[in-house]
Structures are given as C-alpha cells and as structure tokens.
Amino acid sequence: MQDRLYFRQLLSGRDFAVGDAIATQMVNFAYLIGDRETREAVVVDPAYAVGDLLDVLAADDMRLTGVLATHHHPDHVGGSMMGFTLAGLAELLAREPVPVHVNRAEAEWVRQVTGVSATDLTSHDHDDVVQVGEIPIRLLHTPGHTPGSQCFLLDGRLVAGDTLFLEGCGRTDFPGGDAEAMYHSLRALADLPGDPVVFPGHQYSPESSAALSSVRRDNFVYRPKSIEEWKRLFG
C-alpha cells in the first residue's frame, strides 16, 4: 500500500487559509488521504478555507470522495460554537456533496454545530473501516475531548485529532468533555501495536509528527500510571 498511499499534512495559516488570523493562531492540521491509483481521497477536518483544500486535491489530480471528522469543534469542521463561526463542512458540501464520516456518539454534535443535515453524516462505531480506493482507514473511538472523538489508523500512521498531541492532550473542560474517558482513550492509543507515527490535530510542538513510542516516553500525559493518579493531576 505504501506506493499507493497519498497522504498530506497541511497546516492552517501556512498551507491553507493563508492570511486568516484565526487559522494562523489555531495552527490546525488538516489531512488529505487517498489512493494514488484510483485518485480517490478524503479530507480530515476541513475548516477555515475549504476551497484551498479542494485546490490542493485538484492540483494533485485527486478526487474528493468523503470527509473524516475527528470531532465537532468548529476549528475542525466549521460551524458556530461559543460565540464564533468558522467555515467548514457546510461550505465544503455545497461544492462537493460527499459523505461525512463521524463517530455515532458525535453525529448530533456535528449536526448542531455545523448545520449540515443528518443525511450528510455517516455514523460509525469503534473499529469500523472506511475504504478509500484500496486504502483501509480504521476508525478508533477515543472519547474524552468530546463524546465521539475519533482517531484514524492507516499504514503506520495515527491521525490523532485532539485526543493526543505530541505534547499534551485535548482539553476535557469543554461541553461533552470527560477526563476519565480521556485517560482510558490515551491508554488505548498507547497500546496500539507497531509504533505508528502520530499526526496530531494541532501543531502545539516544534515537530509536526512523531513515533508513538517517543510520544509515550516524552508526553507528560503518560506519566500517571492509574486512573486515581490521573484524576489527581488532570481531573
């Protein structure tokens, strides 16, 4: 699959949404994942300037066939929340009506925040697989940051959204956050076999990706060895 895999990590304010002050400040990553032979591709977490992301796909001769959403916050999928509004899913679907793959526990949150129709969303359970051409993408339910946060595992890569950063993890004090669920989600990711490379939802560290083994070793969120210790430090 390595020769067929199309994979691009794009940083908001630098690679797309250039000149957008919020996009630059938030340092979100969007991801393009596809099959170079079939030319099919999905975008992970389109927000801010979806036209820019579609332009990158077009320049690479790839065709959008779906969206993977890690969670419902507007800096990842657009929409309105906590007093601000960003472009995202609604604008993308107006141009390219493709299925949006969300975790089942996140579907209503995504619908309410973005205003897209429930029929635009394809709900999934933990360990479902979305096939992009011949590229299988495994969907991992990782609640904690939000009830239906999910990560994507493919070909030695873990697209971790706001569940796991190279330094730290997603906040649990927003609506739907759950510190205890986050602890268990982080432990589940730590136990993934094969040492995949972690690709986070934001560039909150100098590096943009790192092997899971080094994240486990260096990230302070892996210091607590029990749920009790975790709650004392992060609860």
FENPERA-V387573 format. One line per field, one symbol per residue. ss: DSSP state (@ for helix, = for strand, . for the rest). burial: 1 if it has 16 or more other ideal C-beta (glycine too) atoms within 10 Angstrom, else 0. A space follows every 50 residues. Layout:
BEGIN
ss=???
burial=???
END
This chain:
BEGIN
ss=....========...=....@@@@@@.========....=====.....@ @@@@@@@@@...======.....@@@@.===..===..@@@@@@@...== ===@@@@@@@@@@@...@@@====....====..=======........= ====..=====..=....=.........@@@@@@@@@@@@......==== .=.......==@@@@@@@.@@@....@@@@@@@@.
burial=00001111111110011001011101111111111101011111111111 01110110000101111111111111111010000111111110010111 11111111111011010001111100010101101010111111111111 11110011111111111011010001111011101100100000011111 11101000110100110010110100000100000
END
